[in-house]
Amino acid sequence: MIWQEEWMDIHLMRRQGMSISEIARQSGHDRKTIRKYLRSGEVPRYGPRGSRQTVLDGYKDKLVNLFHSGVHNGVVLYEKISDLGYTGSYDSVKKFLTPLREQPW
């Protein structure tokens, strides 16, 4: 990962006639990385990534409803959604339930 100033330095070194290998040695980056940033026309932008979908996503509403209806045992909840087709792990269910257990009723 490089920042704008370093990206500009790489382009400046190239305009001054330095080879990609030479720029890589001076900057401490791999030659392929230098080549990638020289080909890109704009400064790389970094930011938060979007959330990824999980196997549990389709079952979260069911888990919340069961939890609020009085079923608090993680193993029982896991078995109930497994019967509905959930193929994920028990640990994923456990992690999802942790914030629910911490909320006051």
MMTF fields as JSON, N, C-alpha, C and O atoms, coordinates in Angstrom:
{
  "mmtfVersion": "1.0.0",
  "mmtfProducer": "UNKNOWN",
  "numBonds": 419,
  "numAtoms": 420,
  "numGroups": 105,
  "numChains": 1,
  "numModels": 1,
  "chainsPerModel": [1],
  "groupsPerChain": [105],
  "chainIdList": ["A"],
  "bondAtomList": [4, 2, 8, 6, 12, 10, 16, 14, 20, 18, 24, 22, 28, 26, 32, 30, 36, 34, 40, 38, 44, 42, 48, 46, 52, 50, 56, 54, 60, 58, 64, 62, 68, 66, 72, 70, 76, 74, 80, 78, 84, 82, 88, 86, 92, 90, 96, 94, 100, 98, 104, 102, 108, 106, 112, 110, 116, 114, 120, 118, 124, 122, 128, 126, 132, 130, 136, 134, 140, 138, 144, 142, 148, 146, 152, 150, 156, 154, 160, 158, 164, 162, 168, 166, 172, 170, 176, 174, 180, 178, 184, 182, 188, 186, 192, 190, 196, 194, 200, 198, 204, 202, 208, 206, 212, 210, 216, 214, 220, 218, 224, 222, 228, 226, 232, 230, 236, 234, 240, 238, 244, 242, 248, 246, 252, 250, 256, 254, 260, 258, 264, 262, 268, 266, 272, 270, 276, 274, 280, 278, 284, 282, 288, 286, 292, 290, 296, 294, 300, 298, 304, 302, 308, 306, 312, 310, 316, 314, 320, 318, 324, 322, 328, 326, 332, 330, 336, 334, 340, 338, 344, 342, 348, 346, 352, 350, 356, 354, 360, 358, 364, 362, 368, 366, 372, 370, 376, 374, 380, 378, 384, 382, 388, 386, 392, 390, 396, 394, 400, 398, 404, 402, 408, 406, 412, 410, 416, 414],
  "bondOrderList": [1, 1, 1, 1, 1, 1, 1, 1, 1, 1, 1, 1, 1, 1, 1, 1, 1, 1, 1, 1, 1, 1, 1, 1, 1, 1, 1, 1, 1, 1, 1, 1, 1, 1, 1, 1, 1, 1, 1, 1, 1, 1, 1, 1, 1, 1, 1, 1, 1, 1, 1, 1, 1, 1, 1, 1, 1, 1, 1, 1, 1, 1, 1, 1, 1, 1, 1, 1, 1, 1, 1, 1, 1, 1, 1, 1, 1, 1, 1, 1, 1, 1, 1, 1, 1, 1, 1, 1, 1, 1, 1, 1, 1, 1, 1, 1, 1, 1, 1, 1, 1, 1, 1, 1],
  "groupList": [{"groupName": "MET", "atomNameList": ["N", "CA", "C", "O"], "elementList": ["N", "C", "C", "O"], "formalChargeList": [0, 0, 0, 0], "bondAtomList": [1, 0, 2, 1, 3, 2], "bondOrderList": [1, 1, 2], "singleLetterCode": "M", "chemCompType": "L-PEPTIDE LINKING"}, {"groupName": "ILE", "atomNameList": ["N", "CA", "C", "O"], "elementList": ["N", "C", "C", "O"], "formalChargeList": [0, 0, 0, 0], "bondAtomList": [1, 0, 2, 1, 3, 2], "bondOrderList": [1, 1, 2], "singleLetterCode": "I", "chemCompType": "L-PEPTIDE LINKING"}, {"groupName": "TRP", "atomNameList": ["N", "CA", "C", "O"], "elementList": ["N", "C", "C", "O"], "formalChargeList": [0, 0, 0, 0], "bondAtomList": [1, 0, 2, 1, 3, 2], "bondOrderList": [1, 1, 2], "singleLetterCode": "W", "chemCompType": "L-PEPTIDE LINKING"}, {"groupName": "GLN", "atomNameList": ["N", "CA", "C", "O"], "elementList": ["N", "C", "C", "O"], "formalChargeList": [0, 0, 0, 0], "bondAtomList": [1, 0, 2, 1, 3, 2], "bondOrderList": [1, 1, 2], "singleLetterCode": "Q", "chemCompType": "L-PEPTIDE LINKING"}, {"groupName": "GLU", "atomNameList": ["N", "CA", "C", "O"], "elementList": ["N", "C", "C", "O"], "formalChargeList": [0, 0, 0, 0], "bondAtomList": [1, 0, 2, 1, 3, 2], "bondOrderList": [1, 1, 2], "singleLetterCode": "E", "chemCompType": "L-PEPTIDE LINKING"}, {"groupName": "ASP", "atomNameList": ["N", "CA", "C", "O"], "elementList": ["N", "C", "C", "O"], "formalChargeList": [0, 0, 0, 0], "bondAtomList": [1, 0, 2, 1, 3, 2], "bondOrderList": [1, 1, 2], "singleLetterCode": "D", "chemCompType": "L-PEPTIDE LINKING"}, {"groupName": "HIS", "atomNameList": ["N", "CA", "C", "O"], "elementList": ["N", "C", "C", "O"], "formalChargeList": [0, 0, 0, 0], "bondAtomList": [1, 0, 2, 1, 3, 2], "bondOrderList": [1, 1, 2], "singleLetterCode": "H", "chemCompType": "L-PEPTIDE LINKING"}, {"groupName": "LEU", "atomNameList": ["N", "CA", "C", "O"], "elementList": ["N", "C", "C", "O"], "formalChargeList": [0, 0, 0, 0], "bondAtomList": [1, 0, 2, 1, 3, 2], "bondOrderList": [1, 1, 2], "singleLetterCode": "L", "chemCompType": "L-PEPTIDE LINKING"}, {"groupName": "ARG", "atomNameList": ["N", "CA", "C", "O"], "elementList": ["N", "C", "C", "O"], "formalChargeList": [0, 0, 0, 0], "bondAtomList": [1, 0, 2, 1, 3, 2], "bondOrderList": [1, 1, 2], "singleLetterCode": "R", "chemCompType": "L-PEPTIDE LINKING"}, {"groupName": "GLY", "atomNameList": ["N", "CA", "C", "O"], "elementList": ["N", "C", "C", "O"], "formalChargeList": [0, 0, 0, 0], "bondAtomList": [1, 0, 2, 1, 3, 2], "bondOrderList": [1, 1, 2], "singleLetterCode": "G", "chemCompType": "PEPTIDE LINKING"}, {"groupName": "SER", "atomNameList": ["N", "CA", "C", "O"], "elementList": ["N", "C", "C", "O"], "formalChargeList": [0, 0, 0, 0], "bondAtomList": [1, 0, 2, 1, 3, 2], "bondOrderList": [1, 1, 2], "singleLetterCode": "S", "chemCompType": "L-PEPTIDE LINKING"}, {"groupName": "ALA", "atomNameList": ["N", "CA", "C", "O"], "elementList": ["N", "C", "C", "O"], "formalChargeList": [0, 0, 0, 0], "bondAtomList": [1, 0, 2, 1, 3, 2], "bondOrderList": [1, 1, 2], "singleLetterCode": "A", "chemCompType": "L-PEPTIDE LINKING"}, {"groupName": "LYS", "atomNameList": ["N", "CA", "C", "O"], "elementList": ["N", "C", "C", "O"], "formalChargeList": [0, 0, 0, 0], "bondAtomList": [1, 0, 2, 1, 3, 2], "bondOrderList": [1, 1, 2], "singleLetterCode": "K", "chemCompType": "L-PEPTIDE LINKING"}, {"groupName": "THR", "atomNameList": ["N", "CA", "C", "O"], "elementList": ["N", "C", "C", "O"], "formalChargeList": [0, 0, 0, 0], "bondAtomList": [1, 0, 2, 1, 3, 2], "bondOrderList": [1, 1, 2], "singleLetterCode": "T", "chemCompType": "L-PEPTIDE LINKING"}, {"groupName": "TYR", "atomNameList": ["N", "CA", "C", "O"], "elementList": ["N", "C", "C", "O"], "formalChargeList": [0, 0, 0, 0], "bondAtomList": [1, 0, 2, 1, 3, 2], "bondOrderList": [1, 1, 2], "singleLetterCode": "Y", "chemCompType": "L-PEPTIDE LINKING"}, {"groupName": "VAL", "atomNameList": ["N", "CA", "C", "O"], "elementList": ["N", "C", "C", "O"], "formalChargeList": [0, 0, 0, 0], "bondAtomList": [1, 0, 2, 1, 3, 2], "bondOrderList": [1, 1, 2], "singleLetterCode": "V", "chemCompType": "L-PEPTIDE LINKING"}, {"groupName": "PRO", "atomNameList": ["N", "CA", "C", "O"], "elementList": ["N", "C", "C", "O"], "formalChargeList": [0, 0, 0, 0], "bondAtomList": [1, 0, 2, 1, 3, 2], "bondOrderList": [1, 1, 2], "singleLetterCode": "P", "chemCompType": "L-PEPTIDE LINKING"}, {"groupName": "ASN", "atomNameList": ["N", "CA", "C", "O"], "elementList": ["N", "C", "C", "O"], "formalChargeList": [0, 0, 0, 0], "bondAtomList": [1, 0, 2, 1, 3, 2], "bondOrderList": [1, 1, 2], "singleLetterCode": "N", "chemCompType": "L-PEPTIDE LINKING"}, {"groupName": "PHE", "atomNameList": ["N", "CA", "C", "O"], "elementList": ["N", "C", "C", "O"], "formalChargeList": [0, 0, 0, 0], "bondAtomList": [1, 0, 2, 1, 3, 2], "bondOrderList": [1, 1, 2], "singleLetterCode": "F", "chemCompType": "L-PEPTIDE LINKING"}],
  "groupTypeList": [0, 1, 2, 3, 4, 4, 2, 0, 5, 1, 6, 7, 0, 8, 8, 3, 9, 0, 10, 1, 10, 4, 1, 11, 8, 3, 10, 9, 6, 5, 8, 12, 13, 1, 8, 12, 14, 7, 8, 10, 9, 4, 15, 16, 8, 14, 9, 16, 8, 9, 10, 8, 3, 13, 15, 7, 5, 9, 14, 12, 5, 12, 7, 15, 17, 7, 18, 6, 10, 9, 15, 6, 17, 9, 15, 15, 7, 14, 4, 12, 1, 10, 5, 7, 9, 14, 13, 9, 10, 14, 5, 10, 15, 12, 12, 18, 7, 13, 16, 7, 8, 4, 3, 16, 2],
  "groupIdList": [1, 2, 3, 4, 5, 6, 7, 8, 9, 10, 11, 12, 13, 14, 15, 16, 17, 18, 19, 20, 21, 22, 23, 24, 25, 26, 27, 28, 29, 30, 31, 32, 33, 34, 35, 36, 37, 38, 39, 40, 41, 42, 43, 44, 45, 46, 47, 48, 49, 50, 51, 52, 53, 54, 55, 56, 57, 58, 59, 60, 61, 62, 63, 64, 65, 66, 67, 68, 69, 70, 71, 72, 73, 74, 75, 76, 77, 78, 79, 80, 81, 82, 83, 84, 85, 86, 87, 88, 89, 90, 91, 92, 93, 94, 95, 96, 97, 98, 99, 100, 101, 102, 103, 104, 105],
  "secStructList": [7, 7, 7, 2, 2, 2, 2, 2, 2, 2, 2, 2, 2, 2, 2, 6, 6, 7, 7, 2, 2, 2, 2, 2, 2, 2, 2, 6, 7, 7, 2, 2, 2, 2, 2, 2, 2, 2, 2, 7, 1, 1, 7, 7, 7, 7, 7, 7, 7, 7, 7, 7, 7, 7, 6, 6, 4, 4, 4, 2, 2, 2, 2, 2, 2, 2, 2, 2, 6, 6, 7, 7, 7, 2, 2, 2, 2, 2, 2, 2, 2, 2, 2, 6, 6, 7, 7, 1, 7, 2, 2, 2, 2, 2, 2, 2, 2, 2, 2, 2, 2, 2, 1, 7, 7],
  "xCoordList": [0.851, 0.0, 0.9, 1.838, 0.604, 1.378, 0.426, -0.767, 0.978, 0.194, 0.494, 1.383, -0.234, -0.152, 1.265, 1.745, 1.926, 3.276, 4.236, 5.031, 4.167, 5.041, 4.698, 5.592, 3.407, 2.968, 3.558, 4.032, 3.517, 4.064, 5.579, 6.13, 6.256, 7.711, 8.082, 9.054, 7.308, 7.57, 7.448, 8.289, 6.414, 6.236, 7.324, 7.774, 7.74, 8.818, 10.127, 10.827, 10.459, 11.696, 11.688, 12.712, 10.527, 10.422, 10.622, 11.299, 10.027, 10.203, 11.657, 12.105, 12.384, 13.798, 14.682, 15.901, 14.051, 14.786, 15.23, 15.967, 14.807, 15.21, 14.461, 13.31, 15.15, 14.515, 13.581, 13.649, 12.722, 11.787, 12.551, 12.191, 13.594, 14.397, 15.052, 15.106, 15.542, 16.2, 15.192, 15.492, 14.009, 12.955, 12.565, 12.362, 12.465, 12.109, 13.148, 12.792, 14.421, 15.482, 15.406, 15.531, 15.204, 15.179, 13.922, 13.967, 12.821, 11.561, 11.293, 10.5, 11.97, 11.748, 10.553, 10.132, 10.001, 8.861, 9.335, 10.425, 8.527, 8.808, 8.668, 7.912, 9.407, 9.343, 7.93, 7.492, 7.209, 5.841, 4.928, 4.024, 5.163, 4.365, 4.636, 3.71, 5.903, 6.272, 5.642, 5.094, 5.713, 5.138, 3.627, 3.08, 2.961, 1.513, 1.17, 0.233, 1.921, 1.616, 2.005, 1.405, 2.99, 3.335, 2.256, 1.992, 1.639, 0.582, -0.715, -1.504, -0.93, -2.196, -2.157, -1.145, -3.255, -3.318, -3.705, -3.689, -4.052, -4.473, -3.945, -3.573, -3.922, -3.434, -4.377, -5.596, -3.827, -4.694, -5.515, -5.02, -6.748, -7.633, -7.969, -8.345, -7.822, -8.113, -9.265, -9.386, -10.083, -11.209, -11.812, -11.32, -12.861, -13.473, -14.084, -14.624, -13.987, -14.545, -16.006, -16.445, -16.738, -18.139, -18.262, -17.322, -19.395, -19.571, -19.764, -20.363, -19.25, -19.354, -20.557, -20.963, -21.117, -22.23, -21.7, -20.621, -22.476, -22.097, -23.201, -24.302, -22.896, -23.871, -25.007, -26.141, -24.697, -25.667, -26.676, -27.731, -26.393, -27.247, -28.724, -29.593, -29.012, -30.393, -31.133, -32.351, -30.412, -30.998, -30.99, -31.473, -30.445, -30.318, -31.673, -31.849, -32.627, -33.96, -34.596, -35.197, -34.466, -35.023, -34.374, -35.057, -33.045, -32.339, -32.801, -33.03, -32.939, -33.376, -34.785, -35.061, -35.671, -37.046, -37.09, -37.795, -36.339, -36.3, -35.7, -36.182, -34.651, -33.991, -34.956, -35.048, -35.665, -36.595, -37.855, -38.585, -38.103, -39.257, -38.888, -39.725, -37.611, -37.223, -36.225, -35.803, -35.831, -34.836, -33.46, -33.08, -32.701, -31.396, -30.224, -29.073, -30.49, -29.446, -28.904, -29.644, -27.595, -26.976, -27.043, -27.232, -26.888, -26.927, -28.32, -28.463, -29.346, -30.726, -30.997, -31.6, -30.553, -30.757, -30.02, -30.55, -28.799, -28.016, -28.746, -28.824, -29.279, -29.996, -31.261, -31.602, -31.957, -33.195, -32.911, -33.621, -31.87, -31.589, -30.914, -31.021, -30.222, -29.637, -30.746, -30.616, -31.836, -32.982, -33.599, -34.244, -33.397, -33.928, -32.97, -33.295, -31.783, -30.842, -29.538, -28.705, -29.339, -28.09, -26.926, -26.99, -25.86, -24.714, -23.452, -22.389, -23.567, -22.408, -22.065, -22.615, -21.146, -20.651, -21.432, -22.117, -21.306, -21.907, -21.238, -21.901, -19.924, -19.189, -19.743, -19.797, -20.15, -20.729, -22.024, -22.29, -22.819, -24.07, -23.756, -24.394, -22.778, -22.375, -21.912, -22.293, -21.099, -20.611, -21.755, -21.751, -22.729, -23.872, -24.728, -25.283, -24.834, -25.674, -25.059, -25.788, -23.756, -23.088, -23.656, -23.988, -23.789, -24.356, -25.823, -26.276, -26.569, -27.974, -28.054, -28.939, -27.135, -27.137, -26.734, -27.15, -25.946, -25.475, -26.521, -26.421, -27.502, -28.545, -29.519, -29.868, -29.957, -30.992, -32.305, -32.568, -33.115, -34.38, -35.381, -36.532],
  "yCoordList": [-1.172, 0.0, 1.24, 1.343, 2.155, 3.39, 4.572, 4.463, 5.684, 6.905, 7.832, 7.557, 8.914, 9.823, 10.346, 10.402, 10.723, 11.294, 10.277, 10.618, 9.047, 8.005, 7.693, 7.453, 7.696, 7.467, 8.549, 8.263, 9.791, 10.903, 10.771, 11.061, 10.332, 10.144, 9.083, 9.242, 8.004, 6.934, 7.474, 7.183, 8.249, 8.824, 9.848, 9.936, 10.607, 11.58, 10.873, 11.277, 9.826, 9.082, 8.504, 8.489, 8.032, 7.46, 8.543, 8.317, 9.732, 10.845, 11.312, 11.851, 11.101, 11.477, 10.429, 10.584, 9.353, 8.359, 7.136, 6.309, 6.995, 5.831, 4.585, 4.656, 3.452, 2.192, 1.715, 2.18, 0.788, 0.245, -0.458, -0.333, -1.189, -1.88, -0.901, -1.136, 0.181, 1.199, 1.873, 2.111, 2.177, 2.772, 1.791, 2.191, 0.509, -0.513, -0.578, -0.664, -0.539, -0.576, 0.629, 0.487, 1.809, 3.029, 3.146, 3.686, 2.654, 2.803, 1.642, 1.763, 0.509, -0.654, -1.493, -2.369, -1.242, -2.014, -2.993, -2.844, -3.972, -4.941, -4.283, -3.327, -4.811, -4.258, -4.309, -3.383, -5.418, -5.549, -4.486, -3.987, -4.144, -3.104, -1.754, -0.989, -1.47, -0.207, -0.138, 0.897, -1.222, -1.258, -1.004, -0.269, -1.612, -1.442, 0.028, 0.56, 0.682, 2.073, 3.02, 4.086, 2.657, 3.484, 3.379, 4.348, 2.209, 2.034, 2.713, 3.129, 2.823, 3.416, 4.925, 5.581, 5.444, 6.863, 7.734, 8.961, 7.115, 7.913, 7.304, 6.132, 8.117, 7.697, 6.628, 6.788, 5.549, 4.523, 5.074, 5.866, 4.655, 5.1, 3.901, 2.831, 4.118, 3.065, 3.522, 4.707, 2.611, 2.944, 1.695, 0.59, 1.864, 0.686, -0.225, 0.235, -1.475, -2.449, -2.663, -2.462, -3.066, -3.397, -4.693, -5.485, -4.898, -6.121, -7.299, -7.171, -8.429, -9.632, -10.438, -10.389, -11.172, -12.035, -13.294, -13.786, -13.803, -15.022, -16.059, -15.743, -17.281, -18.36, -18.08, -18.512, -17.36, -17.096, -16.006, -15.924, -15.181, -14.036, -14.393, -13.654, -15.481, -15.864, -16.356, -16.531, -16.577, -17.148, -16.195, -16.542, -15.002, -14.063, -13.636, -13.574, -13.342, -12.941, -14.054, -13.799, -15.281, -16.428, -16.572, -16.824, -16.407, -16.498, -15.423, -15.704, -14.192, -13.085, -13.35, -13.144, -13.802, -14.092, -15.195, -15.076, -16.265, -17.355, -16.888, -17.254, -16.083, -15.588, -14.737, -14.897, -13.845, -12.966, -13.691, -13.194, -14.869, -15.646, -16.552, -17.3, -16.477, -17.196, -18.316, -18.916, -18.622, -19.677, -19.027, -18.343, -19.236, -18.59, -19.558, -19.124, -20.83, -21.833, -21.87, -22.115, -21.62, -21.564, -22.867, -22.866, -23.982, -25.285, -25.537, -26.022, -25.207, -25.4, -24.516, -24.963, -23.259, -22.349, -22.864, -22.829, -23.337, -23.891, -25.072, -25.174, -25.957, -27.13, -26.729, -27.328, -25.709, -25.273, -24.725, -25.053, -23.887, -23.337, -24.378, -24.298, -25.349, -26.437, -27.262, -27.734, -27.428, -28.152, -27.402, -28.001, -26.082, -25.253, -25.167, -24.562, -25.78, -25.796, -25.058, -24.979, -24.516, -23.807, -24.79, -25.859, -24.431, -25.326, -24.787, -25.401, -23.647, -23.037, -23.677, -24.714, -23.042, -23.603, -23.099, -22.078, -23.846, -23.45, -22.175, -21.319, -22.05, -20.861, -19.576, -18.544, -19.634, -18.45, -18.045, -16.858, -19.028, -18.754, -18.162, -17.201, -18.734, -18.263, -16.804, -16.0, -16.469, -15.091, -14.123, -12.989, -14.57, -13.724, -13.483, -12.397, -14.482, -14.373, -13.52, -13.006, -13.362, -12.636, -11.24, -10.917, -10.389, -9.051, -9.118, -8.25, -10.124, -10.254, -10.543, -10.043, -11.345, -11.692, -10.502, -10.411, -9.605, -8.456, -7.338, -6.462, -7.364, -6.329, -6.58, -7.723, -5.485, -5.68, -6.025, -5.549, -6.826, -7.276, -6.254, -6.41],
  "zCoordList": [0.0, 0.0, 0.0, 0.791, -0.881, -0.936, -0.84, -1.122, -0.44, -0.303, -1.469, -2.276, -1.557, -2.699, -2.909, -4.041, -1.84, -1.967, -2.575, -3.451, -2.12, -2.646, -4.103, -4.914, -4.434, -5.81, -6.724, -7.824, -6.244, -7.028, -7.173, -8.235, -6.105, -6.171, -7.202, -7.941, -7.25, -8.221, -9.645, -10.496, -9.9, -11.235, -11.558, -12.7, -10.575, -10.782, -11.122, -12.05, -10.378, -10.655, -12.067, -12.75, -12.492, -13.838, -14.894, -15.897, -14.666, -15.622, -15.68, -16.692, -14.588, -14.572, -15.241, -15.309, -15.739, -16.517, -15.74, -16.276, -14.498, -13.718, -14.214, -14.645, -14.137, -14.539, -13.422, -12.284, -13.782, -12.797, -11.682, -10.512, -12.032, -11.016, -10.062, -8.855, -10.601, -9.778, -8.838, -7.668, -9.353, -8.523, -7.41, -6.264, -7.758, -6.774, -5.659, -4.483, -6.018, -4.999, -4.077, -2.861, -4.64, -3.828, -2.979, -1.874, -3.478, -2.74, -1.783, -0.849, -2.032, -1.176, -1.577, -0.822, -2.752, -3.253, -4.316, -4.869, -4.592, -5.634, -7.013, -7.181, -7.997, -9.347, -9.916, -10.598, -9.624, -10.143, -9.544, -10.214, -8.293, -7.648, -8.305, -8.574, -8.561, -9.215, -10.595, -10.975, -11.345, -12.684, -12.617, -13.44, -11.637, -11.492, -11.231, -11.827, -10.347, -10.037, -11.163, -11.301, -11.963, -13.118, -14.2, -14.911, -14.322, -15.321, -14.91, -15.758, -13.596, -13.142, -13.356, -13.107, -13.812, -14.106, -12.929, -13.031, -11.819, -10.667, -9.38, -9.329, -8.357, -7.048, -6.486, -6.549, -5.94, -5.374, -4.211, -3.408, -4.134, -3.055, -2.178, -2.657, -0.897, 0.06, 0.937, 1.249, 1.319, 2.17, 2.748, 2.518, 3.488, 4.083, 3.021, 2.014, 3.266, 2.342, 2.664, 3.796, 1.675, 1.885, 2.667, 2.724, 3.254, 4.018, 3.069, 2.001, 3.482, 2.665, 3.105, 4.266, 2.18, 2.522, 3.194, 2.863, 4.141, 4.832, 4.662, 4.212, 5.023, 4.966, 5.948, 5.738, 7.011, 8.066, 7.696, 8.325, 6.712, 6.379, 6.198, 6.661, 5.551, 5.304, 6.538, 6.504, 7.619, 8.821, 10.017, 11.095, 9.825, 10.943, 11.5, 12.717, 10.625, 11.099, 11.917, 12.96, 11.445, 12.159, 13.538, 14.53, 13.589, 14.871, 15.842, 17.018, 15.355, 16.214, 16.734, 17.915, 15.858, 16.278, 17.327, 18.329, 17.098, 18.067, 19.395, 20.467, 19.311, 20.518, 21.344, 22.561, 20.682, 21.394, 21.861, 22.718, 21.29, 21.754, 22.927, 23.431, 23.361, 24.573, 24.392, 25.38, 23.172, 22.945, 22.972, 22.022, 24.065, 24.219, 24.099, 24.06, 24.04, 23.947, 22.52, 21.568, 22.387, 21.07, 20.304, 19.087, 21.006, 20.34, 19.775, 18.653, 20.557, 20.091, 18.88, 17.904, 18.943, 17.812, 16.569, 15.459, 16.779, 15.666, 15.029, 13.804, 15.863, 15.344, 14.592, 13.572, 15.103, 14.445, 13.045, 12.095, 12.917, 11.579, 10.684, 9.46, 11.278, 10.475, 9.836, 8.706, 10.575, 10.018, 8.846, 7.986, 8.817, 7.725, 6.529, 5.508, 6.669, 5.547, 5.789, 4.886, 6.981, 7.286, 7.242, 7.85, 6.524, 6.371, 7.035, 6.946, 7.694, 8.336, 9.664, 10.033, 10.379, 11.629, 12.834, 12.78, 13.915, 15.187, 15.706, 16.289, 15.494, 15.957, 15.344, 16.013, 14.087, 13.443, 14.132, 14.323, 14.501, 15.208, 16.577, 17.006, 17.253, 18.579, 18.529, 19.379, 17.542, 17.397, 17.107, 17.587, 16.323, 16.011, 17.259, 17.432, 18.116, 19.305, 20.416, 21.264, 20.428, 21.511, 21.733, 22.874, 20.713, 20.971, 21.408, 22.154, 20.963, 21.376, 22.866, 23.56, 23.344, 24.769, 25.63, 26.785, 25.099, 25.869, 25.951, 26.81, 25.082, 25.084, 26.233, 26.525, 26.887, 27.91, 27.226, 26.121, 27.85, 27.261, 27.499, 27.092]
}
